[in-house]
Amino acid sequence: MLLNKGSILKQLISVVPWDIWSLLFLGLWLLLFILYTIH
């Protein structure tokens, strides 16, 4: 059976709490900000 990546992503998003996603996004923004300030 072949599964679309979209369906897998939807399943992951539905399983993982949104708090973790928000923390990941905050971490990415902090990392980008640090890289920007270094350059």
matplotlib code that plots the C-alpha trace (Angstrom):
import matplotlib.pyplot as plt

x = [0.0, 1.2, 0.5, 0.6, 3.1, 0.2, -1.9, 1.2, 1.8, -1.9, -1.7, 1.5, 0.0, -3.2, -1.1, 1.5, 0.2, 0.3, 2.4, 5.3, 4.8, 4.8, 8.0, 9.6, 8.6, 9.9, 13.2, 13.5, 12.8, 15.4, 17.9, 17.3, 17.6, 20.9, 22.3, 21.2, 22.8, 26.1, 26.2]
y = [0.0, 3.5, 6.4, 10.0, 12.2, 14.6, 11.9, 10.9, 14.6, 15.0, 11.9, 13.2, 16.6, 15.1, 12.9, 15.4, 18.1, 21.6, 22.7, 20.8, 22.3, 25.8, 25.1, 23.8, 27.0, 29.2, 27.2, 27.7, 31.5, 31.8, 29.8, 32.1, 35.2, 34.0, 33.2, 36.6, 38.4, 36.5, 37.6]
z = [0.0, -0.9, 1.4, 0.4, 2.4, 3.0, 4.8, 6.9, 7.8, 8.8, 11.0, 12.6, 13.2, 14.7, 17.0, 18.2, 20.6, 19.3, 22.2, 20.8, 17.3, 18.8, 20.7, 17.5, 15.6, 18.5, 18.4, 14.6, 14.9, 17.7, 15.6, 12.6, 14.8, 16.3, 12.8, 11.6, 14.6, 14.1, 10.4]

ax = plt.figure().add_subplot(projection="3d")
ax.plot(x, y, z, "-o")
ax.set_aspect("equal")
plt.show()
